[in-house]
Amino acid sequence: MGGQNAAPAASRKAATQDHRAVWHNRQVVMKSAESAEVAIVTPEPGDPSSADVAPNPPVSTPPAPGLDTALPSGSDLSDSALYLNRELTWLNFNWRVLCEARDERTPLLERVKFLSIASSNLDEFFMKRIGGLKQQVGAGMNELTVDGRTPRRQISECYDLVHQLEEQCHLLLIELTERLREYGIVLTSYDQLSKTEQNELRDYYLNNIFPLVTPQAMDPAHPFPFVSNLSLNLLVTLQYPKDHLPMLARVKVPVGGGIPRLLQVGDATVFVPLEDVIAHNLDLLFPGSQIESCELFRVTRNANSELDEEQADDLLAMIETELRERKLAPIVRLEVAKGMVTLHRGKLAAELGLDQAADVFEVVGMLGKADLMELVSLDFPELKDPPHHPVDPPELGSDVNTFYAVRDVGEFLLHHPYESFANSVENFLREASQDPKVRAIKMTVYRTSSDSKVIKHLINAARNGKQVAVVLELKAKFDEEANIRWANRMEQFGIHVTYGVVGLKTHCKVILVVRQDYDGLRRYAHIGTGNYHAGTARLYSDLGLLTCDDDIGSDLTELFNYLTTGYKPRRKYKKILPAPKILKPVMLEKIAREARLHSPESPGLIQMKMNALEDVDITRELYRAAQSGVKIDLIVRDTCRLRAGIPGLSENVTVISIIGRFLEHARLFYFHNGGDEEYFIGSADCMQRNLESRVEVVVPVQSASLRAELRHILDLQLSDQRGAWEMQPDGSYVQRTPSSKGRRSKSSQQLLIEHAEKRHKEVNRLRRRKPKGIAKRRMR
């Protein structure tokens, strides 16, 4: 075996060294661009050739920190070198998002959008992940992760990557600002405006924003003020004529609540940051004073403030307490604008309880780049992706009764955002709320939109005398307040609202409708991979199954009885795979089975599409299957512990990550199973929290036509040469590039858009020819 792998090992090692060299060379180029202060010349958006321009050299992300250049042998599956770190691999994902903002093939305002997303992702990373690591350090926890890191070391290595990411964000903003200027979109400073423009902007600020601004002094009579999470703040040093010493004051920039961060100058597409306008008009706040300095800073607070729900008498009250405590949570990061006086920087760090050397991040240029999303709404269609309008699922058009269609065909596969969420899932609930034969609706809700039609349909169903039960997850991170409001509103209309099982988050996406059909009670169900959220259904790629399968309906009845009571007797499920009791052991067994059944005559094949692969047991079992010769294809959006391409261990494993206009969110699992193929979709990622600490549901897809659709999706994405990034043995990712123009230069997402539109037209054509029939989907 060693002799057979000697050549691959050498080539893999050489490839790893080549990727490190490419990465180093790219940084040299970017540094040179920074020092020269020139923008990179890119093709004009709309230029037909721009879609086929391939990055040269190939774009890659940094290798995983702390890995030796020598690849591990794989003989010891407990070797920490075999496992990538969860936090560092997530930062690598954010690097890929940022690269989409750098990609010259991406329309200009879409590039701005990706820069905004990458910045917002970093904010959330500090709130959730760094906040959690700091809690571990504070608690004196020094246990090593499976990749051999202490919490303190993880923070240190994360900070190194964050500094690199922020540097790239700054360079990219310079480039994009210059490119936007070519189209008359100008992001500038207050002092670059004409006197007339300054006066107009001052008047606007005085009349529309100034009453919301409250300066707060910092002196013995005024303690250091509370600084809210992610708020922009000015630290003003000023002196009044009769005072001997200067004083400090904090001014919060009132962004939000209808106040934009970027103020438009007149009718032109010229924008000035609000903080710059405030800084140049401080005489309104401090009349008669001498302004000595004005410096910008921003803080990030820990979002991990969960209380022990097992000790709570009232879960709703406990979550409300958590939210209040989160607003006062410890600060984990201080960002200051470049050039802040050292004394002021130290004072802020001391007052906020931070380590000045480690936790203070000096930012060059704009703080809070997530607010650049305001520019994306500008009316410049030529600088954006072509408009996308989800098509109606062909079998579930507006003139088709959903219950009849599902009963006649058996099950339908829904694929959002290519197919309309409104005219499938929302329509299913609307019909259920109005249908006099519907007796009951049961549903889980993890996240939903602020103007949710889903909730409105449930309320309407209750008004119409139907039994409605909702299992609402109050602890959906950052959506707790919205879910509390919905819980109170639904209860007002007689809906039975429960909050799931103590100690477990309810993360599954399930609707169960009980209807009195002509032959007795029949259960109709929707099981999905995404939240019942109309907004994200247009932005996230998700799958859903509409079915009236008797076994699945029976299983979901058992599931809801468990969720609404919390009682844990041994429950038998015929088809669905729920977590936390059943899913993980079954997944491990199916992976092991693939290794047992593998043979030259019937090669094993495992294909999984998910958001994250973090669970160590699943990762280890995949390594074992790969060692046995099973081919493994993984489409993992962000975190992935498994290292692909290690000779003698994972050389049969391909790991890709797809970045595009839609966020890949679907979970799809395929096992060759000796020719008796199995397909599953569901809500669970291969993460320990999903498999062991959440209620999840994964369901088999049995229809041959629907399996063909899932096969089409997997094949398209695995062969993607535009939106896919492929993992290297050193943990870095290299962006695939098309070898030719035409179909291969299109991303899998674009091809899926075209496929959905083509299928919709074809089925509608057939329907016009056979108006009384229900057309089944035709696959290519």
N, C-alpha and C positions, 0 to 999 in steps of 0.2 A: 504493500500500500504506500509505503514511504517513497519507493522508487517511482511509482506511477504519478505521485503528486509533486515530485521534485520540480518538474518544469513549470506546472501551474503556479507552484509556490514562488518560484523565482519571478515569473511574469507578474504575479499579484504584487509582490514586493516592489518590483520596478514601477508598476502602475501607481502604487501608493506614493512612491517617491516622486513620480511625475506630477501627480495631483498636488502634492505639497509644493513642488516647484512652481506650478501654474498659479497656485494660491499666492505664493510669495511674490511672483512677478506682477500679479494683478495689483497687489497692495503698493508696489513700487510705482506702478503707473498712476494709481489713484492719488498717491502722495504727490507725485509730480504735478498732476492736474491741480491739486490744492494750492501748491506753492506758486504755480503760474497764474492761478485764478482765471482759468479759461474754461468755457463750457465745452463739453464733448459734442462734436457735430454729429447729428443723427438724421436719418431720412425724414422727409416731411410726412406727417400723418396723412393718410389717404394715398400716398405714393404706392402704386401696385407692387413695387419691388420690396417695400418695407416689410410686408408680411412674411417674406421668405429670407430676410436677412438673418443669418445665423451668427451668434456671438463668436468672435475670434480674438483670442483663444477661447475655448469652451469655458463658460462661467462655472465656477465651483464655489462651494461654501468652505469655511475653515474645517480642518480635520478636528476630530474630538480631542480636547486637551488631555494631557497626561498619558497618552498611549505611546508605548514603545514602538519604534519603527519595525521591530521584529514581530511578525504575526504569531499569535499563540497557536499551539498545536491542536487544541480542541479535545485532547484526550481527557482532560479534567473539566467537567462541565460546571464545577464550582469555582473555576478560575475567574477572578474579578475582571480580567482583561477581556473576557468574552462578552461583557455586558456594558452597554452604553448608559450614561447617566440620564435620568429622566429630565432634569432641569436643563442640562446642556444640550440635549437633543431637541428640546422645545425651542431653545434659542436658535439652534440651527434651522429649525422650521421658520422662525421669524426672519432669519437671514434670507431664506428662499422667497418669502413674501416681499422683502425689500428688493431683491433682485428683479422681481416682476416690475417694480417701480423703475428700475434701471433699464429694463429691456426696451430697446429701441423699436421693437415690433408692437409694443403696447401703445394705444392712443394716448396722447399727452395728458388729458385730464384723468384718464384711468391710471396713469402713472402717479399722478398726485394722490389719487384715491389709495393706491397701495402704500405710498409713503405714510399717509395718514393712518392706515390700518396697522402698519408696522409699529408706529409710535404708540397707538392705542394699546396694541398687544403688549408692549413693554411696560406700560402703566399697570396693566392687569397682572403681568408677571410679578412685578414688585408687590402688588397688593396681596396676591394669593400665594405665590411660591416663595419669594424672598421673605415675606411676612411669616410664613410657616417655618422656614428654616431658622429665622431669628428666634422664634418661639422655642425651637428645639435647643438652640445654643443657650438661651436664657434659662432653660430647664436643666442645663448640664448634660444633655444627651450627647454621647460620643459614639453611639453605635454606628458601625460601618454599613453603608448601603451595599447591595449585591455587587456594585461596581467598585467597592473599596474606598468610599469617601465618607468623611465625617461631615456633619452639617456645616461646620466652619469652612472646611475646604471647598464644599460646594458653593458657598457664598462667594468665596474668593475667586474661584474659577468662573463663576457666572459674571462677576463684576468685570473681569478681564474681557469677556466676550461682549458685555453690554457697552463698555467703553468703545470697542471696535465698531459695534453697530451704530452707536450714536455719531461716531465720526463719519461713517458712511452716510447716515441720514443727513448730516450737515452738507457734505459734498453734493449729495443728490439734490437737496433743496436749492443750492446755488445753481446747479445745471437746469433744474426745472423752472426756476424763476426766470432765467434768461430765455428759455424756450417759450414760456408763456408770454413774455414781453413781445415776442415776434407776432403774436396774435392779438395784441392790444390788451392783454390781461396783465396788469402791473401790480405787483406786491412791493410796496415801497415804505419809506419812513416819513414821518410828519415833516421833518425838516427839508425833505426833498420836494415838498409841494410849493406851489406858488403862494404868495401872500393872500391872494383872493381865495384859493382853495383852503388854506389854513383857517381863514376866518369863517368860511362856510362850515367846515368840519367842527370848529370850536362852537359855533352856534348850535349845531346839531347835538353835540355832546352836552352842552349846557341845558338844552331843553328836554332831551330825551334820556340822558344817562346820569348826569351829575347829581340829581336828587337821590340816586341809589348808592352813591359813593359815601362811605363813612371813614374818615381818617381816625386812626387810633394811636395815641402817643404811647411811648415806652419810657417811663421815668418812675421814680419812687412812688408817685401817686397813681400811676397807671401800670399795673403789672403787664407782663408780656401777654399779648392777646392770643385767643384761640385761633388756630389756622386750620381751615377745613381742608379735607382731602382733595387733591388735584387742583386747588384754587391757585390762580395767579395773583401774586402780591408784589407791591412796590415797597421797598425799604427806602424811606426818604430821610436824608440828613438835612436839617435846616437850622437856621438861627434867626431869632428875632433881634432887632437893633439893641434892645436894652439887656438882653441876656448875655452872660459871659461865656456860657458853654453851649455848644450845639445840642440839639435834641434829635431823637429818632422817632419816626412814626411809620406805622404800617398802613398801607392802603390796599384793600382788596379790589381786584378788578372784577366788576360784576358781570361776568360772562354767563349766559344761560337765561332761562325765563324770557326768551324773546330777544335778548340782547346778544348780537353777534360778536364774535372775537375780531372779525375783520370788517372794518367800517368802510363802506363804499363812498367814494368822493363824487358827489353829484350823480350824474347819470352815466359817467364813464366807468369802465371796468378797471378802476384803479382802487386799490384797497390798502388801508393802513391799519396795523394792529391797534386794538383799543387801548392797550397798556401804553403805547407810544403817544397816543392822543392825550391820555391822562397825564403822562409824565411831562408833556410840553405845556400843560395848562394847570400846573400845580398852584399857580397864584390864586385860582378860584377856591382851592381847598385851604391854602395857607396865606391869606392876604397879608401883605406887609412884611413877609419873611424873605430871608435870603436862602435859596435852595443851593445846598453845597453838592449834593449827589442824589441820584435816584437809581436804585439797583433792583433788578427783578429776581424773584425767587419763587419756588413752587415746592410743595411737599406731597409725599405719598404716604398714606396710612395703611396699616395692616388690616386686611379684610377678614382675617381668621379670628372670629370672636364667638365661636359656637359654645353654647352652654350645654349642660347635661340634661337632655330631654327626659331621661328616665326619672329625674328628680322633679320634673315640672308637673304641677297640677293642671296647668292650662297651657297647651302648646302654643296657642295663638299669642297669649301674653308673653310667653318666653321669647318668641321670635321678635316681638315688638321691643322687648328689652335688649335683645341682641343688636337690633338695628340702632338703638340709641347708643349702645356701647361702642358699636363700630365707628360712629361719628367721632368718638373720643379715643379711638384706638391708638396705640403707639405709632409714631412716625418711623418709617423704614428707609426713607430716602429724602434728601434735600437736594434740589436742583437749583443752581445759581447761575445767572448769566456771567459769561466770561468777563473778567475785569473787576469783579466785586472786590472791594477793599478787604484785605486779609482779616482785619480786626472785626469787620461786620460779619464776615463768613464764620469766624470762630464764635462770635456772639450768638448767631442763629443756631449753629450746631449745638452749643452748650444749652441754650434755652429749650431746644427741641429734643435734647437727650440723645444726640448722635455722635458717633466717632467722626471727627472732622476729616481724618485721613482716609477713611474707608467709605463713609456713608454720604459724603457730600460730592455731588457730581457737577462739575463745571461744564456748562453747555454753551457751545459756540453757536450764535445765531438764535433762532426762534425756540423758545420753550413751549412745550405742549403742542407739538406738531400735529397731533390728532385733529386739531381745529382746522387744518387745511381742507378737511372734508367740506367746508363751506363753499370752497371754490368749485367743487365737483358739480354742484347744482346749476352752475352757469349755463346759459343757453348757447352752447357751442357744440352742436351735434357732430361736427366734423372732427372734434377732438375726443370723441367718446366711442365706445363700442357701439355697433349698430343696435338699434332698439330690439329688445327681445320681448315677445308676447307669448306667454305659454298657450299652447293649443288645448282645446277641450279634449279630454280623453275620448277617442272615437266612439267607444261603446257606451259612453255616459253623457251624451249630448243633452242639451236643454229639453229636448222633446222625449227623453227616455226616462222611465221610472227606474230609479236605482235598484229598488228591491226586486223588480221583475227581472232586470238585467242580470243581477248577481245570481238570482235563483235559477235563471235559465242557463247561464254559462258556468256558474260554480265559483269562479274567482277571477279577479282582475288585478293586474299589477299597475300601480301608479308610480310615475317617475317625475318628481318635481325638481327644478322649476320648469322642466321641458313641457310638462302637462300641468294644467291649471289646478291649483289647490282649491280655489273658490268653487269651481264647477265639478269637483269630485268630492273631497272630504267635507267642505262646508255645505255643499249641496246634499250630501248624505244626511248630515245632521238637520238641515232645514226640512227635508222631506220627512225625516223621523219625527220632528217636532209637530208636524201638521197632519201626518197620516193617522186617521182614526183607528187603524188596526194596530198601531204601535202601542205596546203596553208599558215598556220600560226602556230607559237609556242609562247605561253606566259608562263612565269615562274617567280616564286619568288625565290630569293636567299638570305639566311640569313648568312650562313657560307658555304664555300667550301674549297677544298684542294688546295695547292699551284700548283699542276700539274693537275688540274681538267679536266677530260675528259668531264664533263658536259658542262663546258664553251667552250671547243673545239668543241663539237657537235653543240652548239648554233652558234658559229662563222661559222662552216661549213654550217649550214642551211642558214645563211644570205648570204654566198657566192653563195649558190645554188638558190638564188632569192626568198627565203621564207620570209614572214614578221615575224620578231622576236622581241618580246618585253619582257624586263626583268625588274622586280621590285626588285631593289637591296637595301638591308638594310645597309646603311653606318655606322650605330651606333651599330653594333654587337660588344659587348665588347671584346676587345683584338684582333679583326679581322678587325678593321677599315682600317688599312694600306693595307692589302691584298685586301679588297673589293674596295678600291679606285683604286688600280692597275687594277683590273678586269674591273671596270667601264670604265676606260680610254681605255683599250684594246678593249672591246666590241664595244664601240662607233666608234673606228677606222674602224670597219668592217660594219658599218651601222646598228647596233642593236639599237633599241630604248630603252635607259636605263632611268628609272625614279627611284626616291628614296622614293616612297610611299607617305603617307599622313602626312602633317605637324602635329607634336605633338604626333604621334603614331609610334611605331616601327612595321615594317612588319615582323612578326614572323611565319606566316603560311607557310606551305610547299606544294606548289601546282604547277602542270604542266598542261597546257591545250593545246591540239593539235587539230587543225581544219583540217579535211581531206575531200577531194572530193571523197566520196564513190560512188558505182554504183547507189545508190538511192538518192543521194544528199549530202549536207554537213553533216558531222557527227563529233561530238566533243568527243575526247578521253581525259581522265584525269588521273592524279596520285595525290592522296592526302595522305600525310604521316605525321608521328609523329617526324621524324628526319630530320636533315639537308641533303642537297644533297652533301655529303662529303664522298668520297670513303674510306678515312682513318678511320673515326669514324664509318662508316657502318660495319666495321669488328670488332669494339670494343664495340659499343652501341647496345642495344637491342631495335629495332624499328619496327613499323608496317606501312604498306602502302596499299592503295587500288587503283588498276587499274580498270577503269570502262569506259563504253561509255553510261551510263545512261543519257537520254535526259534532265531530270530535273536537275541533278547535273551539266551537261555541261552548261545549261542555267544559273544556279546559278553562276558558275565560270566566265561566260562572264560578268555578272553584277559586280562580285567582282573585276575583272581586270579593268573594266571601272571606278570603284570607286578608285582603287589604282593608276591608271595612270592619273586621273584628280583631285582627291581630292574633287570632288563635292559630296555633301551630301544630295541629294534628298531622299525621302523615297523609298528605294529599297526593292523589294519583293523577298524573297528567298523561294524556294519550299522545299528544303531538307537540304542544308548545314546550319550550325549554326555558323555564323561569330561573332567574338568579334570586337569592344567593345559594339555594340548596342543590339545584340540579344542573344548571348550565355549565359550570366550570368542570365538574367531573366528566360530563358527557363530552365536552370539547377536548379534554385531555385524552379520553378514550378514543375519540374519532381520529385524532392525530396519531396516536399509537397504532391504531388499526391500519391506518394508511401505510405505516412502516411494515406491519406484518404482511399485508397483502401485496406489497411491492414485489415485482418480478420483471425480468426482461420482457416477458410476453405481455404483461399488464403493468406498465410503469405507474408508480404512485404519483398523484398530483394533488397538492393542496393549494388553493387560492383564497386569499382573504383580503377583504377591503374594509378598512376601519379608520377611525380617527387616530387611535394610539395603540401601540403594543408595549405595555409596561409590565404586565404580570410576569413574574420570574418563572413560575411553573409552566405557563404556556410557552414562554420563550425557550426554556430548557427542553420541553418536549418537541418543539419544532426543530431544535438542533439535533435531537436524537433521530427524528424522522429524516432529516437531511443527510445525516451520517449513513443512514440505511439506503440512500440513493433516491429518496422521494424528491421530486422537483417541487419547489415551494415558491409561489409568486405572491408577494405581499404589496398591497397598495395602502400605504400608511401615511395619513396626512401630516401628522406632526411627530409626536414622541415615538421612538422606536428603540428598544433596548438591544434588539438582535443585530449583530454585525454580519452583513452579507459578504460573501466572497472569501471566506477564510479556508484555505486549502485543507482538505481532509475533514472539514466540518460543515461549512455553509457555502461551499462552492456551487451547490445546486440551488441556492436561494437568491432570488432577485427581490430587492426592496426599492419601490419607487414611491415618490410623493408627487401629487398633481396639484399645481397651483394655477388658478385661472380666474375668470370673471365670477364664477360661482364657488362658494366654499364647499369642498367635498365633505359630506357629512353622513353618507349612507354607510351602513354596516352590512356586508354581504360575505357569506362563507360558502366555499365549495370544497367537496371531497370526492375524489374519483371513485373510491370505495370498490375497487376491483371491477369497475364497469357499471355498478349499480349506483349511479351518480346521486349526490345529495346537494341540494341548494338550500340555504337558510338566509333570512334577513331578520333584522331586529334592532333593538335599541342599545345593545351592549357593545362597548369596546373591550378589547383584551387588556383591561386594567384591573388591578387588584380591587380597587374601590367598586368598580362596576360588577365584578364577579362575586365579591364577598360582602359588600356593604350596601348594595342597592337592590331594589326589586326591578329586574329587567325581564324582557320577554323576547325570545328568538323563536321564529316560526319557520317550519319547512315550506318550501314552495314546490308543489307537486305536479301542477299542470305542465305538460310538455311544451306548450306554446309559451308559457310564462318563463319556463327554464331557458327556452331559446332566447328570450329577451335578456335574461340575466347573463347568459353566455355572450350575447352581443355586447353588453356593457363591459364585461370583464375583458373581452378580446380587444375592444376599442381602447380601453384605458391602458392595458398592458403594452399595447403597441404605439401609444402616444409618443410622437416625436417633437411636439411643440410645448406642451404644458407639463411634461414629466421630468422629474429629477431622479437620478439613479444613485443609490448609496454605493460608496466605495468601501473597501476593507478598513480604511482608517476612520470611518464615520463621517467623512465629508460626502457631499452630494455634488454630482456633475449634471448640469442641465443638458438634456438630450437635444440634438439639433437635427432637423430634417435633412436627409441626404439628397432630396430632390424637391422640386416645386410641386404644386398640386395638392392632392389629398393628404399626403404625408406631412405637408407643412401646416395643416390645420390641427388645432387641438382636439382632443377627444370630446371636450365640451361643445365645441362648434359642430362637430360631426353629429353629436347627439341632438343638437338643435335641429339640424337639417333632417336627421332621421325622423324625429317626432313630427316635423312639418310634412314630410313626404308621406308618412304613414297616415296622418290625419286626412290629407287630401285624398289618398287612395281609398280609405274606408268610407269617406263621405261620398266619393264617386260611386262606390258599390252600393251605398245606402240609397242613393237616388235611383239606382237601377232596381233595387229591391227594398222599397220603402217600408215593408212590413217586417222585414227581418232584422236581426241584430247581427251586425257584421263582426266577425272575429278578426283579431289582429293578424296581419300577414307579415311574416318576417322575410327579410331578404335571404 
